[in-house]
């Protein structure tokens, strides 16, 4: 997630890890901006729920775990976390969010997110494998 990705520039000396983090921050910010614009346009209020609460707690726990690491140990844990995080998000998009979206614009944004985050997952998995 973005909180752990913000740690990468300070924690990692690995050029590939730092470059990956920059891409994650840039792409996630762009998707978040599009999502917020669509939410505003559609005049909907996102509701907090058990899933979002569980994801937020897991992200906070991971952020704390990664904060205690540096160097190569941070790199390995960060890359593995990013691969797992994107797998989870992509599963939710594919299996739940996209099929249940009634609005065409929302469905389109979610499908774009799935394509982009699928690329992120593949990149994170490749990075994690290279750091073992």
MDAnalysis code that builds the backbone (N, CA, C; Angstrom):
import MDAnalysis as mda
import numpy as np

u = mda.Universe.empty(396, n_residues=132, atom_resindex=np.repeat(np.arange(132), 3), trajectory=True)
u.add_TopologyAttr("name", ["N", "CA", "C"] * 132)
u.add_TopologyAttr("resid", np.arange(1, 133))
u.add_TopologyAttr("resname", ["UNK", "UNK", "UNK", "UNK", "UNK", "UNK", "UNK", "UNK", "UNK", "UNK", "UNK", "UNK", "UNK", "UNK", "UNK", "UNK", "UNK", "UNK", "UNK", "UNK", "UNK", "UNK", "UNK", "UNK", "UNK", "UNK", "UNK", "UNK", "UNK", "UNK", "UNK", "UNK", "UNK", "UNK", "UNK", "UNK", "UNK", "UNK", "UNK", "UNK", "UNK", "UNK", "UNK", "UNK", "UNK", "UNK", "UNK", "UNK", "UNK", "UNK", "UNK", "UNK", "UNK", "UNK", "UNK", "UNK", "UNK", "UNK", "UNK", "UNK", "UNK", "UNK", "UNK", "UNK", "UNK", "UNK", "UNK", "UNK", "UNK", "UNK", "UNK", "UNK", "UNK", "UNK", "UNK", "UNK", "UNK", "UNK", "UNK", "UNK", "UNK", "UNK", "UNK", "UNK", "UNK", "UNK", "UNK", "UNK", "UNK", "UNK", "UNK", "UNK", "UNK", "UNK", "UNK", "UNK", "UNK", "UNK", "UNK", "UNK", "UNK", "UNK", "UNK", "UNK", "UNK", "UNK", "UNK", "UNK", "UNK", "UNK", "UNK", "UNK", "UNK", "UNK", "UNK", "UNK", "UNK", "UNK", "UNK", "UNK", "UNK", "UNK", "UNK", "UNK", "UNK", "UNK", "UNK", "UNK", "UNK", "UNK", "UNK", "UNK"])
u.atoms.positions = np.array([
    [0.832, -1.182, 0.000],
    [0.000, 0.000, 0.000],
    [0.881, 1.252, 0.000],
    [0.261, 2.410, -0.094],
    [1.035, 3.641, -0.258],
    [1.845, 4.021, 0.984],
    [1.363, 3.689, 2.172],
    [2.117, 4.036, 3.385],
    [3.436, 3.271, 3.440],
    [3.408, 1.999, 3.080],
    [4.653, 1.231, 3.081],
    [5.549, 1.661, 1.920],
    [4.946, 2.037, 0.818],
    [5.721, 2.483, -0.337],
    [6.444, 3.798, -0.040],
    [5.858, 4.648, 0.764],
    [6.526, 5.909, 1.128],
    [7.777, 5.659, 1.968],
    [7.871, 4.489, 2.604],
    [9.045, 4.150, 3.405],
    [10.240, 3.777, 2.531],
    [9.989, 3.303, 1.316],
    [11.045, 2.731, 0.481],
    [12.218, 3.664, 0.211],
    [12.003, 4.945, -0.121],
    [13.164, 5.793, -0.394],
    [14.135, 5.913, 0.787],
    [13.617, 5.890, 2.002],
    [14.480, 6.014, 3.178],
    [15.076, 4.675, 3.607],
    [14.376, 3.595, 3.332],
    [14.778, 2.288, 3.845],
    [15.613, 1.461, 2.873],
    [15.483, 1.731, 1.576],
    [16.127, 0.890, 0.581],
    [17.261, 1.612, -0.131],
    [18.311, 0.864, -0.412],
    [19.413, 1.377, -1.233],
    [19.376, 0.732, -2.618],
    [18.418, -0.175, -2.835],
    [18.289, -0.906, -4.077],
    [17.575, -0.048, -5.123],
    [18.227, 0.187, -6.255],
    [17.680, 1.049, -7.307],
    [16.360, 0.506, -7.846],
    [16.270, -0.809, -8.018],
    [15.042, -1.403, -8.539],
    [13.879, -1.246, -7.565],
    [14.133, -1.406, -6.288],
    [13.088, -1.248, -5.271],
    [12.624, 0.200, -5.229],
    [13.564, 1.130, -5.250],
    [13.217, 2.553, -5.213],
    [12.437, 2.960, -6.459],
    [12.830, 2.450, -7.611],
    [12.134, 2.744, -8.865],
    [10.715, 2.178, -8.836],
    [10.582, 0.939, -8.342],
    [9.264, 0.321, -8.210],
    [8.373, 1.171, -7.309],
    [8.904, 1.626, -6.191],
    [8.126, 2.449, -5.255],
    [7.659, 3.738, -5.920],
    [8.512, 4.352, -6.715],
    [8.122, 5.581, -7.412],
    [6.962, 5.324, -8.366],
    [7.014, 4.210, -9.086],
    [5.927, 3.858, -10.008],
    [4.643, 3.615, -9.228],
    [4.749, 2.907, -8.094],
    [3.562, 2.626, -7.290],
    [2.909, 3.926, -6.811],
    [3.708, 4.827, -6.280],
    [3.163, 6.090, -5.786],
    [2.519, 6.892, -6.909],
    [3.194, 6.975, -8.037],
    [2.664, 7.752, -9.168],
    [1.358, 7.157, -9.678],
    [1.341, 5.849, -9.914],
    [0.154, 5.213, -10.471],
    [-1.013, 5.206, -9.494],
    [-0.745, 4.929, -8.239],
    [-1.826, 4.896, -7.253],
    [-2.418, 6.283, -7.056],
    [-1.578, 7.304, -7.069],
    [-2.086, 8.672, -6.941],
    [-3.004, 9.010, -8.115],
    [-2.616, 8.627, -9.322],
    [-3.425, 8.900, -10.505],
    [-4.772, 8.180, -10.430],
    [-4.773, 6.909, -10.018],
    [-6.019, 6.157, -9.896],
    [-6.888, 6.750, -8.790],
    [-6.279, 7.121, -7.666],
    [-7.039, 7.730, -6.570],
    [-7.699, 9.025, -7.004],
    [-6.994, 9.850, -7.776],
    [-7.563, 11.107, -8.262],
    [-8.770, 10.836, -9.152],
    [-8.662, 9.851, -10.048],
    [-9.779, 9.501, -10.926],
    [-10.960, 8.980, -10.117],
    [-10.673, 8.153, -9.120],
    [-11.739, 7.601, -8.289],
    [-12.447, 8.704, -7.507],
    [-11.674, 9.624, -6.923],
    [-12.296, 10.722, -6.170],
    [-13.121, 11.616, -7.076],
    [-12.650, 11.874, -8.286],
    [-13.411, 12.690, -9.233],
    [-14.720, 12.001, -9.604],
    [-14.683, 10.696, -9.805],
    [-15.896, 9.962, -10.149],
    [-16.867, 9.931, -8.980],
    [-16.363, 9.715, -7.773],
    [-17.213, 9.728, -6.577],
    [-17.919, 11.076, -6.448],
    [-17.167, 12.145, -6.679],
    [-17.746, 13.494, -6.608],
    [-18.793, 13.687, -7.701],
    [-18.470, 13.268, -8.917],
    [-19.396, 13.408, -10.045],
    [-20.696, 12.649, -9.789],
    [-20.585, 11.440, -9.267],
    [-21.754, 10.603, -9.021],
    [-22.479, 10.960, -7.729],
    [-21.870, 11.851, -6.954],
    [-22.446, 12.301, -5.677],
    [-22.742, 11.129, -4.746],
    [-21.735, 10.277, -4.591],
    [-21.865, 9.155, -3.660],
    [-20.862, 9.324, -2.530],
    [-21.170, 8.725, -1.419],
    [-20.282, 8.763, -0.269],
    [-19.812, 7.341, 0.009],
    [-18.499, 7.092, -0.142],
    [-18.009, 5.746, 0.171],
    [-18.308, 5.388, 1.625],
    [-18.772, 4.174, 1.837],
    [-19.123, 3.734, 3.188],
    [-18.010, 2.871, 3.761],
    [-17.720, 3.097, 5.031],
    [-16.773, 2.248, 5.735],
    [-17.451, 0.897, 5.961],
    [-16.691, -0.168, 5.847],
    [-17.265, -1.496, 6.054],
    [-16.202, -2.434, 6.618],
    [-16.602, -3.652, 6.893],
    [-15.690, -4.607, 7.512],
    [-14.471, -4.878, 6.629],
    [-14.667, -4.936, 5.322],
    [-13.552, -5.196, 4.413],
    [-12.551, -4.058, 4.438],
    [-13.049, -2.819, 4.335],
    [-12.130, -1.671, 4.342],
    [-11.427, -1.542, 5.689],
    [-12.129, -1.869, 6.771],
    [-11.508, -1.815, 8.091],
    [-10.413, -2.872, 8.225],
    [-10.655, -4.063, 7.712],
    [-9.655, -5.139, 7.781],
    [-8.432, -4.782, 6.944],
    [-8.652, -4.215, 5.755],
    [-7.531, -3.802, 4.905],
    [-6.719, -2.693, 5.575],
    [-7.399, -1.750, 6.201],
    [-6.707, -0.642, 6.877],
    [-5.872, -1.164, 8.045],
    [-6.425, -2.111, 8.800],
    [-5.674, -2.675, 9.931],
    [-4.456, -3.451, 9.430],
    [-4.638, -4.241, 8.388],
    [-3.513, -5.014, 7.833],
    [-2.431, -4.069, 7.310],
    [-2.838, -2.980, 6.671],
    [-1.864, -2.016, 6.139],
    [-1.078, -1.369, 7.272],
    [-1.763, -1.024, 8.351],
    [-1.087, -0.397, 9.496],
    [-0.108, -1.373, 10.148],
    [-0.511, -2.623, 10.282],
    [0.365, -3.648, 10.859],
    [1.604, -3.849, 9.988],
    [1.403, -3.900, 8.684],
    [2.525, -4.084, 7.755],
    [3.450, -2.887, 7.783],
    [2.874, -1.702, 7.841],
    [3.686, -0.478, 7.909],
    [4.603, -0.523, 9.131],
    [4.073, -0.947, 10.261],
    [4.877, -1.040, 11.487],
    [5.965, -2.100, 11.353],
    [5.628, -3.230, 10.750],
    [6.604, -4.313, 10.563],
    [7.747, -3.843, 9.657],
    [7.415, -3.187, 8.554],
    [8.437, -2.728, 7.623],
    [9.264, -1.578, 8.200],
    [8.668, -0.787, 9.074],
    [9.397, 0.327, 9.681],
    [10.587, -0.169, 10.500],
    [10.488, -1.394, 10.992],
    [11.570, -1.960, 11.809],
    [12.703, -2.548, 10.976],
    [12.539, -2.587, 9.663],
    [13.534, -3.210, 8.790],
    [14.303, -2.167, 7.995],
    [15.484, -2.551, 7.530],
    [16.305, -1.698, 6.675],
    [16.982, -2.548, 5.622],
    [17.480, -1.880, 4.577],
    [18.315, -2.539, 3.581],
    [17.647, -3.709, 2.907],
    [18.411, -4.786, 2.710],
    [17.935, -5.950, 1.970],
    [16.746, -6.623, 2.646],
    [16.704, -6.635, 3.983],
    [15.563, -7.253, 4.671],
    [14.292, -6.443, 4.413],
    [14.418, -5.110, 4.388],
    [13.265, -4.263, 4.024],
    [12.852, -4.560, 2.589],
    [13.821, -4.593, 1.680],
    [13.525, -4.803, 0.258],
    [12.716, -6.078, 0.042],
    [13.167, -7.182, 0.645],
    [12.475, -8.460, 0.475],
    [11.061, -8.410, 1.052],
    [10.920, -7.880, 2.247],
    [9.598, -7.814, 2.882],
    [8.670, -6.862, 2.124],
    [9.203, -5.736, 1.672],
    [8.408, -4.760, 0.919],
    [7.907, -5.363, -0.393],
    [8.787, -5.991, -1.153],
    [8.396, -6.577, -2.433],
    [7.368, -7.689, -2.238],
    [7.577, -8.541, -1.252],
    [6.623, -9.620, -0.978],
    [5.272, -9.051, -0.570],
    [5.283, -7.997, 0.246],
    [4.038, -7.374, 0.664],
    [3.306, -6.757, -0.523],
    [4.041, -6.080, -1.401],
    [3.409, -5.460, -2.568],
    [2.782, -6.511, -3.480],
    [3.455, -7.643, -3.657],
    [2.895, -8.721, -4.472],
    [1.604, -9.239, -3.835],
    [1.622, -9.477, -2.528],
    [0.446, -9.983, -1.830],
    [-0.683, -8.952, -1.824],
    [-0.351, -7.697, -1.587],
    [-1.348, -6.628, -1.564],
    [-2.057, -6.532, -2.916],
    [-1.279, -6.530, -3.996],
    [-1.894, -6.404, -5.319],
    [-2.700, -7.656, -5.682],
    [-2.256, -8.834, -5.234],
    [-3.045, -10.043, -5.449],
    [-4.413, -9.915, -4.787],
    [-4.429, -9.404, -3.542],
    [-5.676, -9.241, -2.807],
    [-6.592, -8.229, -3.486],
    [-6.036, -7.074, -3.845],
    [-6.833, -6.026, -4.490],
    [-7.366, -6.526, -5.832],
    [-6.519, -7.183, -6.618],
    [-6.957, -7.676, -7.925],
    [-8.049, -8.725, -7.792],
    [-7.952, -9.563, -6.784],
    [-9.003, -10.553, -6.540],
    [-10.326, -9.885, -6.199],
    [-10.264, -8.858, -5.349],
    [-11.490, -8.134, -4.972],
    [-12.086, -7.423, -6.180],
    [-11.238, -6.818, -6.996],
    [-11.730, -6.147, -8.204],
    [-12.405, -7.148, -9.139],
    [-11.720, -8.232, -9.423],
    [-12.198, -9.214, -10.401],
    [-13.436, -9.968, -9.919],
    [-13.407, -10.401, -8.664],
    [-14.460, -11.291, -8.170],
    [-15.663, -10.583, -7.555],
    [-15.467, -9.354, -7.048],
    [-16.551, -8.691, -6.327],
    [-16.906, -7.325, -6.891],
    [-15.933, -6.441, -6.952],
    [-16.244, -5.046, -7.272],
    [-16.708, -4.842, -8.712],
    [-15.993, -5.390, -9.674],
    [-16.385, -5.217, -11.079],
    [-17.735, -5.886, -11.362],
    [-17.941, -7.144, -10.954],
    [-19.242, -7.768, -11.235],
    [-20.430, -7.053, -10.584],
    [-20.205, -6.396, -9.449],
    [-21.328, -5.751, -8.756],
    [-21.514, -4.286, -9.138],
    [-20.644, -3.735, -9.984],
    [-20.747, -2.328, -10.375],
    [-21.876, -2.151, -11.387],
    [-22.847, -1.303, -11.043],
    [-23.975, -1.030, -11.934],
    [-23.685, 0.142, -12.867],
    [-22.863, 1.068, -12.428],
    [-22.556, 2.259, -13.209],
    [-21.434, 1.966, -14.203],
    [-21.646, 2.316, -15.482],
    [-20.677, 2.017, -16.532],
    [-19.354, 2.734, -16.302],
    [-19.401, 3.983, -15.832],
    [-18.156, 4.723, -15.579],
    [-17.360, 4.079, -14.447],
    [-18.078, 3.693, -13.402],
    [-17.415, 3.030, -12.280],
    [-16.818, 1.698, -12.729],
    [-17.588, 0.925, -13.462],
    [-17.090, -0.363, -13.950],
    [-15.847, -0.154, -14.814],
    [-15.864, 0.862, -15.666],
    [-14.716, 1.154, -16.513],
    [-13.485, 1.519, -15.705],
    [-13.673, 2.338, -14.676],
    [-12.550, 2.720, -13.812],
    [-11.990, 1.500, -13.085],
    [-12.866, 0.649, -12.588],
    [-12.425, -0.562, -11.898],
    [-11.680, -1.502, -12.841],
    [-12.155, -1.614, -14.072],
    [-11.473, -2.463, -15.052],
    [-10.100, -1.902, -15.412],
    [-10.011, -0.576, -15.528],
    [-8.715, 0.059, -15.773],
    [-7.784, -0.200, -14.597],
    [-8.329, -0.077, -13.382],
    [-7.543, -0.358, -12.182],
    [-7.048, -1.793, -12.167],
    [-7.898, -2.740, -12.555],
    [-7.494, -4.146, -12.577],
    [-6.349, -4.372, -13.558],
    [-6.428, -3.746, -14.717],
    [-5.345, -3.889, -15.698],
    [-4.041, -3.330, -15.138],
    [-4.097, -2.117, -14.604],
    [-2.904, -1.469, -14.058],
    [-2.355, -2.241, -12.860],
    [-3.228, -2.625, -11.948],
    [-2.774, -3.319, -10.747],
    [-2.324, -4.744, -11.058],
    [-2.815, -5.323, -12.154],
    [-2.296, -6.609, -12.610],
    [-0.839, -6.474, -13.031],
    [-0.534, -5.366, -13.701],
    [0.853, -5.088, -14.074],
    [1.704, -4.869, -12.826],
    [1.153, -4.162, -11.847],
    [1.874, -3.935, -10.593],
    [2.156, -5.259, -9.896],
    [1.161, -6.153, -9.874],
    [1.348, -7.446, -9.217],
    [2.476, -8.221, -9.891],
    [2.465, -8.262, -11.219],
    [3.509, -8.983, -11.947],
    [4.885, -8.373, -11.670],
    [4.956, -7.048, -11.654],
    [6.211, -6.356, -11.382],
    [6.688, -6.675, -9.962],
    [5.777, -6.622, -9.000],
    [6.131, -6.904, -7.604],
    [6.589, -8.352, -7.435],
    [5.915, -9.279, -8.104],
    [6.310, -10.688, -8.005],
    [7.691, -10.906, -8.612],
    [7.955, -10.258, -9.739],
    [9.263, -10.369, -10.366],
    [10.347, -9.786, -9.446],
    [10.057, -8.600, -8.878],
    [10.996, -7.958, -7.970],
    [11.258, -8.841, -6.750],
    [10.197, -9.383, -6.177],
    [10.350, -10.248, -4.991],
    [11.211, -11.469, -5.319],
    [10.994, -12.063, -6.476],
    [11.775, -13.233, -6.868],
    [13.249, -12.887, -7.066],
    [13.518, -11.687, -7.547],
    [14.908, -11.289, -7.797],
    [15.665, -10.956, -6.515],
    [14.955, -10.742, -5.414],
    [15.585, -10.337, -4.153],
    [15.835, -11.510, -3.208],
    [15.456, -12.704, -3.578],
    [15.611, -13.866, -2.687],
    [17.061, -14.245, -2.518],
])
